[in-house]
Every structure is written in C-alpha cells, then in structure tokens.
Amino acid sequence: MVFRRRLIALGLGFVLLMGVVWGRQQQMQSVTILMPAPYADATAALVDRFNDDHRGRIHLSISRGPLETESISDLAISSLLLGSPPFDALLVDVTWLPKYVAAGWLEPLDPWFDQADEDDLVAGARLGNRVDGALYRWPLGADVGLLYWRTDLMPSPPRTPDELTAVVSKLQEEGRASQGFVWQGRQYEGLSCDFVELLQAFGGSWINPTTGEPNLGSPAARQTATWMNELISNGFSPRAVTNYAESESLQAFKAGDAALMRNWPYAWSELQGNDSAVKGRVGVTTMVALPGETPAATLGSWGLSMLRETPHPSATAEAIRYLTSQDAQRERFLNQGYTPTARALFRDPELVEQSPVLPQLEKALGHAVPRPMSPLYAQMSDVLQRQLSGILTGDLDPDEGMAQAQASTITLFRSAGGKA
C-alpha cells in the first residue's frame, strides 16, 4: 500500500515536471531577423547577450544575407512573395520602405515606440521611418553623405561650387592633388545619392514638393547635371570617376591623390588607419551649395522593420529595441564604427575621443535629405542614373539628358496611375 502511494506520488511529480517543461517550451518564442552580412557580423555579440538575458523566454537568431544591398533586397522580396518567410523582421534600406509598405508586408511599430523615443534620435535619424504617418522602421544606424577635405591642403573646406573648383584648380597647378575632387560617378545608386545632394545645393528637388510631379527638367536640375559634367570635362575630377563607386573614391583619397571626396561616414575610420597617406589630415563637412542655398546630405541608413505575418510581434519588437538601444549603438560604434542614432551619443566624451568628427557628423545629419519616398523609387533612380551616366561620359548633352529623365519619369508615374 505504501509502495503504491509512493508510486502514485512519483507519477504525479513526473507529470507536474513535464508540465513545467512543456509550459516553458510553449512560452519560448523564436525571433529571426534577416540582415546583410556586415550587419549580421557586427550584431553577433549583441545577439548572444540578448539570448542570455532572455533565456527561456525569447531566442533571437540572425539570418545572414548577402553582402550587396540589391542582393539582400532580392532575397527579401523573393521570400515575401512566396509567402510565410522564414524571418520575423528585416533590416531595411531607407529607400525600400515605401515599396514594402505598399505591398502590405510590414507591421507598424507605433505600439512599441512613442514620441519620446523619436525625440531621443538625432535629427537625420528621424527621417525615412514613416509612411502615411505610421512608423514602419526603427533606425539601426545613422548615415548621410559627407564632403571630406584635406586639412593640410586648405585652411577650411569650400562652401560653394565655385570655391571647390577654384581650390582644386590651384592645388592641381601646384601638383599637390592630381585627382582633385573624387565622388561616385558610376551608373548605380551612389550616383543618384550624389545628385540629390548637389540638386538641393543648386536650389532644386527631384520631386516638386507642391505638385508631387517629377522636377528633373527644371533649371536647377539642368544646372546640377551641367556642373557635374564640367567637373570631369574641365579636369577638376578625373575622367575615371565615371567608374568610381564608394571604394574607388576612398582609395584615391586615402592614397593622397585627391584634395576632396564625397563619401559616407564609414570612410572616416578607414582614413585613420596606419595604411592611410592622409591619416590625421582629414576634415568632414557637408556638400557645397550655391550662395543662399542650404547644403544637403543625402540620407542613407538601415533600420529594422517587423513583418506583418510574424507570430511573435511583441517578442520581435523587444529584439528590435534591444539591438537599437544606446548600449548597442555604443558597442557598434566603438567596435565597428557604425554611426549612432541617439542624439546624446554624439556628445559622449568616450565616443568623441575615438572619433572627433562626431559633432560635425551631427551637424551634417541636421541637413539630411531623403531620396523620394516612393514605391517606384528603384525605377525612378534607374532612369536618373542612366541619363546622368550618359551626360558624364559625353554621350548626352546635359539639357537633353535631363529632359529625357523628366519625360521617362513622367511616363513611369502615369503607368503607375499618376502617382509617385
């Protein structure tokens, strides 16, 4: 009888134990985020800590995507079109957001981020996260186009297009900067980014803010394309710049062959390496602008977006908050050089000591300009790149090229129902 009671007690205990184990398994939520390879690698240590801190409740994993921006976009879109993608969130380039929202793939983040969270962001990081008033993306890092200048070759950076060409001309005559001003002239997205900065600097805009119509045939757009072409035809930039992307521009500047360079914030740490011929002799600022016009810095940046079909929205939001926290930003900046998004970190003594350009970078973010927030952006950019490339290589007259860009963009709008 006693033996039977003990057996029953053991059996009940086993059932209770298995119930607890089953309950814990049921409570565990798995969250997967798709990221490009560099961000996945930079986030690995943070993911390990998140899983330690959330053991038994949430398990976070990163799906390591391709290196190239367009390749990661193709992978994400293919998975989403097939339905039931194997991830809960995506690291999204700022230009993808309108397309993904229009397709109905994303879940608004407003329940998990409030106005106070947005107010803590540096100015430029607040842009490009909302579509039709709803928050669909939370920035992982801040990114804007910058003008790098040689502090050993000029006392201050040029502020206008005329000042830029004048200082480059003088340095080239003296044999001190053979490549002059290097930038991204290859037919790819970088060319569109360069154009956005200069177009605003010349008083124009890609899309008319009043009418919503394309504005590439405007006098400012034609003037911008003409000046970019003259940089090459007059020798202020090397003819090879028509094949330069970010890396080629960086190598020319890093080798000491150029006086000025347009590039992104990541280039700063590269220029401070022991293999850099310009280490300790580089400043950063915003792109030149016509007198009376506001300088512009094209908004880059990646941010985390939640998929509408995720079965674990709250757990996914918790992972997004963790990966974008100030502690996470600090770690990514100190270890990999990724620009933070929290306004307070731009004045943090430890961070400023490592990167004295942070205050200047904060100023540049105050001049951030997003590319058109449109589901059609990829096609719009392709149209612009093709015409600009023809202009820069001498195959098209600037006026003719921009007229064609305007006409093709209008046709694109009409085929989509008349809207950007």
C-alpha positions in Angstrom: 0.0 0.0 0.0 2.8 2.4 1.0 4.7 1.4 -2.2 1.6 2.1 -4.3 1.2 5.6 -2.8 4.9 6.4 -3.4 4.5 5.2 -7.0 1.4 7.4 -7.5 3.3 10.4 -5.9 6.3 9.8 -8.2 4.0 9.6 -11.2 2.2 12.9 -10.2 5.6 14.5 -9.7 6.8 13.4 -13.1 3.6 14.7 -14.7 4.0 18.1 -13.0 7.6 18.3 -14.0 6.8 17.5 -17.6 4.0 20.1 -17.4 6.5 22.8 -16.3 9.0 21.8 -19.0 6.2 21.8 -21.7 5.0 25.2 -20.3 8.4 26.7 -20.6 8.8 25.4 -24.2 5.4 26.8 -25.0 6.5 30.2 -23.6 9.8 30.3 -25.6 9.4 32.5 -28.7 11.9 32.3 -31.5 12.6 35.5 -33.5 14.7 35.6 -36.7 15.9 38.8 -38.4 17.3 39.0 -41.9 20.4 41.2 -42.2 23.1 41.9 -44.8 26.3 40.1 -43.9 28.2 43.1 -42.5 25.4 44.0 -40.1 24.9 40.3 -39.1 28.6 40.0 -38.2 28.6 43.3 -36.3 25.5 42.2 -34.3 26.6 38.7 -33.3 27.9 39.5 -29.8 24.7 41.5 -29.1 22.5 38.6 -30.1 24.4 36.3 -27.8 23.8 38.7 -24.9 20.2 39.1 -25.8 19.7 35.4 -25.6 21.5 35.2 -22.3 19.3 38.0 -20.9 16.1 36.4 -22.3 16.9 32.7 -21.7 13.8 30.6 -21.6 11.6 33.4 -23.0 12.9 34.6 -26.4 15.6 33.2 -28.6 16.9 35.6 -31.3 18.8 34.5 -34.4 20.1 36.4 -37.3 19.7 35.2 -40.9 23.0 36.3 -42.6 22.1 37.6 -46.0 24.4 38.6 -48.9 26.8 41.5 -48.8 25.4 43.6 -51.6 22.4 45.9 -50.9 20.5 44.8 -54.1 21.1 41.2 -53.4 19.7 41.3 -49.9 16.6 43.2 -51.3 16.1 40.5 -53.9 16.4 37.8 -51.3 13.9 39.5 -49.0 11.4 40.2 -51.8 11.6 36.6 -53.1 10.8 35.2 -49.6 8.0 37.7 -49.1 6.4 36.9 -52.5 6.5 33.2 -51.8 4.6 33.8 -48.5 5.5 32.6 -45.0 9.0 34.0 -45.0 11.4 32.3 -42.5 12.0 35.5 -40.6 10.1 37.9 -38.3 11.9 41.2 -39.1 14.1 42.7 -41.8 17.0 45.2 -41.8 15.6 47.6 -44.4 17.4 50.2 -46.5 15.7 53.6 -46.2 14.7 53.6 -49.9 12.9 50.2 -49.7 10.4 51.2 -47.1 7.6 52.7 -49.3 7.6 49.6 -51.6 7.4 47.2 -48.7 4.6 49.1 -47.0 2.6 49.4 -50.3 2.9 45.6 -50.7 1.4 45.1 -47.2 4.4 43.2 -45.9 5.2 45.3 -42.8 3.6 45.8 -39.4 3.5 49.4 -37.9 5.8 49.8 -34.9 3.7 52.6 -33.2 2.5 50.3 -30.3 6.1 49.8 -29.2 7.8 53.2 -29.9 6.4 56.6 -28.8 7.2 60.2 -29.5 9.7 60.3 -26.6 11.7 57.6 -28.4 11.7 59.6 -31.6 12.7 62.7 -29.8 15.8 61.0 -28.5 17.0 60.4 -32.1 19.5 62.7 -33.8 17.8 64.9 -36.4 18.6 62.8 -39.6 17.7 59.5 -37.9 14.1 60.7 -37.5 13.7 60.7 -41.3 12.6 57.9 -43.6 10.9 55.8 -40.9 7.2 56.7 -41.5 4.9 56.1 -44.4 1.5 57.8 -44.4 2.1 58.8 -40.8 2.7 55.2 -39.5 6.0 54.1 -38.1 7.3 51.1 -40.0 11.1 51.2 -39.4 13.4 51.9 -36.5 16.9 53.1 -37.4 19.8 50.8 -36.5 22.4 53.5 -37.5 22.6 57.0 -38.9 24.1 57.7 -42.4 24.5 60.7 -44.6 26.7 61.8 -47.4 29.7 63.9 -46.4 32.4 66.1 -48.0 35.9 65.0 -46.9 38.6 67.6 -47.2 42.4 67.7 -46.7 43.2 69.9 -43.7 46.9 70.1 -44.8 46.0 71.4 -48.3 43.4 74.1 -47.4 42.6 76.2 -44.2 38.9 75.5 -44.5 36.6 73.5 -46.8 35.0 75.1 -49.9 31.4 76.2 -49.3 30.2 76.9 -52.9 30.7 75.2 -56.2 33.0 78.0 -57.4 35.1 77.7 -54.3 35.5 74.0 -54.8 36.7 74.3 -58.4 39.0 77.2 -57.5 40.8 75.3 -54.7 41.1 72.2 -56.8 42.5 74.1 -59.8 45.1 75.8 -57.6 46.2 72.5 -56.0 46.4 70.7 -59.3 48.5 73.5 -60.8 50.9 73.1 -57.8 51.0 69.3 -58.4 49.6 68.6 -54.9 46.3 66.8 -55.8 46.3 65.2 -59.2 42.7 63.8 -58.9 41.2 66.9 -57.4 37.7 66.0 -56.3 36.6 62.3 -56.3 33.0 61.1 -56.0 30.6 58.4 -57.1 30.1 58.7 -60.9 29.4 55.1 -61.8 25.9 54.2 -63.1 24.5 52.9 -59.8 22.7 54.1 -56.7 25.7 56.1 -55.5 25.3 58.4 -58.5 21.7 59.2 -57.5 22.8 60.0 -54.0 25.5 62.4 -55.2 22.9 64.1 -57.5 20.4 64.5 -54.6 22.9 66.5 -52.6 24.0 68.7 -55.4 20.5 69.2 -56.7 19.4 70.7 -53.4 22.6 72.7 -53.3 21.6 74.2 -56.6 18.1 75.0 -55.3 16.2 72.1 -56.9 14.4 69.0 -55.9 13.8 65.6 -57.5 10.0 65.8 -56.9 8.1 69.1 -56.8 7.0 69.3 -53.1 3.9 71.2 -54.1 2.6 69.2 -57.0 4.2 65.8 -56.4 5.4 65.8 -60.0 8.9 65.0 -61.2 11.1 68.0 -61.3 14.2 66.7 -63.3 13.6 69.1 -66.2 13.9 72.2 -64.0 16.6 74.8 -64.5 18.2 73.7 -61.2 18.3 70.1 -62.3 19.9 71.0 -65.6 22.4 73.3 -63.8 23.3 70.5 -61.5 23.9 68.0 -64.3 26.0 70.6 -66.2 28.2 71.3 -63.2 28.8 67.5 -62.5 29.7 67.1 -66.2 32.1 70.1 -66.1 33.9 68.7 -63.1 35.0 65.9 -65.4 35.4 67.8 -68.7 37.4 70.6 -67.0 39.6 68.1 -65.2 38.6 69.0 -61.6 37.6 65.3 -61.2 39.4 62.5 -63.1 37.6 61.0 -66.1 37.9 57.7 -64.3 35.3 59.0 -61.8 32.6 57.7 -64.1 33.7 54.2 -62.9 34.1 55.2 -59.3 31.8 53.8 -56.5 32.5 54.4 -52.8 35.5 52.1 -52.6 37.3 53.6 -55.6 36.7 57.2 -54.4 38.0 56.2 -50.9 41.2 54.6 -52.3 42.1 57.6 -54.3 41.6 59.9 -51.4 43.3 57.6 -48.9 46.3 57.4 -51.2 46.7 61.2 -51.1 45.8 61.7 -54.7 42.7 63.8 -54.1 42.0 67.0 -52.2 38.3 66.4 -51.7 36.0 63.4 -51.6 32.3 62.8 -51.3 31.6 59.6 -49.3 29.7 58.2 -46.3 30.7 58.3 -42.6 32.3 54.8 -42.6 35.2 56.2 -44.6 36.4 58.2 -41.6 37.8 55.2 -39.8 39.4 53.9 -43.0 41.2 57.2 -43.3 42.7 56.9 -39.8 44.4 53.6 -40.4 48.2 53.2 -40.5 48.0 52.5 -44.2 46.4 55.8 -44.9 48.5 58.5 -46.5 46.2 61.2 -45.1 45.9 59.9 -41.5 45.3 62.9 -39.2 44.9 65.3 -42.0 41.2 65.0 -42.9 38.1 67.0 -42.0 34.4 66.5 -42.8 31.6 68.8 -43.7 28.5 68.9 -45.9 28.4 69.3 -49.7 29.0 72.7 -51.3 25.9 74.9 -52.1 25.2 77.9 -54.2 25.2 81.2 -52.2 21.8 81.5 -50.4 21.0 77.8 -50.7 21.1 75.2 -47.9 23.7 72.4 -48.1 22.3 68.9 -48.2 23.4 65.5 -47.1 21.7 62.5 -48.7 20.1 60.3 -46.1 21.3 56.7 -46.1 20.8 54.3 -43.2 19.3 50.9 -42.4 16.6 50.2 -40.0 14.6 47.3 -38.6 11.1 46.6 -39.7 8.6 44.0 -38.5 6.9 41.6 -40.9 3.1 41.6 -40.7 3.0 37.8 -40.6 5.2 37.3 -37.6 3.6 35.2 -34.9 5.5 36.9 -32.2 5.1 40.7 -32.6 5.9 41.7 -29.0 9.0 39.5 -28.9 10.2 40.9 -32.2 9.7 44.4 -31.0 11.6 43.6 -27.9 14.5 42.3 -30.0 14.4 45.5 -32.2 14.5 47.7 -29.1 17.5 45.7 -27.7 19.5 45.9 -30.9 18.9 49.6 -31.3 19.4 50.6 -27.6 22.1 53.2 -26.7 24.3 50.4 -25.3 24.1 48.6 -28.5 24.8 51.7 -30.5 27.8 52.5 -28.4 29.2 49.0 -28.9 28.7 49.1 -32.7 30.4 52.5 -32.9 33.4 51.6 -30.7 33.9 48.2 -32.3 32.8 48.6 -36.0 32.5 52.4 -36.4 28.7 52.4 -37.2 27.3 55.9 -36.6 24.9 56.0 -33.6 21.3 57.3 -33.8 20.8 58.6 -30.2 21.4 62.3 -30.0 23.1 62.0 -26.6 25.9 59.8 -28.0 27.2 62.5 -30.4 28.4 64.4 -27.3 29.6 61.4 -25.4 33.2 62.0 -24.3 34.4 58.5 -24.9 32.9 58.4 -28.4 34.1 61.8 -29.3 37.6 60.9 -28.2 37.7 58.0 -30.6 36.1 60.0 -33.4 36.5 63.8 -33.1 34.2 64.2 -36.2 31.1 63.2 -34.3 30.0 66.8 -33.7 30.4 67.6 -37.4 28.6 64.5 -38.3 25.7 65.6 -36.1 25.6 68.9 -38.0 25.5 67.1 -41.3 22.6 64.9 -40.1 20.8 68.2 -39.5 21.0 68.7 -43.2 19.9 65.2 -44.2 17.7 64.9 -47.3 15.8 61.7 -48.1 15.5 60.4 -51.6 11.9 60.3 -52.8 9.8 58.2 -50.5 8.0 56.3 -53.3 7.2 52.6 -54.1 8.6 53.5 -57.5 11.9 54.7 -56.2 14.0 51.9 -57.7 12.7 52.6 -61.2 13.0 56.4 -60.7 16.6 56.0 -59.7 17.4 53.7 -62.6 16.0 56.3 -65.0 18.1 59.1 -63.5 21.3 57.0 -63.3 21.1 56.1 -67.0 20.7 59.7 -68.1 23.3 61.1 -65.8 25.8 58.4 -66.9 25.2 59.4 -70.5 25.8 63.0 -69.6 29.0 62.3 -67.6 30.5 60.1 -70.3 29.8 62.7 -73.0 27.1 60.8 -74.8 24.3 63.2 -73.9 24.1 67.0 -73.6 23.1 67.9 -70.0 19.9 69.7 -71.1 18.9 66.8 -73.4 19.7 64.2 -70.7 17.7 65.8 -68.0 14.8 66.4 -70.4 14.8 62.6 -71.2 15.0 61.8 -67.4 11.9 64.1 -66.8 9.9 62.5 -69.7 10.8 58.9 -68.7 9.9 59.6 -65.0 6.5 61.1 -66.0 5.8 58.0 -68.1 6.7 55.8 -65.1 4.3 57.8 -62.9 1.5 57.5 -65.5 2.0 53.8 -65.8 1.5 53.5 -62.1 -1.7 55.6 -62.0 -0.2 59.0 -62.0 1.4 58.9 -58.5 4.9 58.6 -57.3 
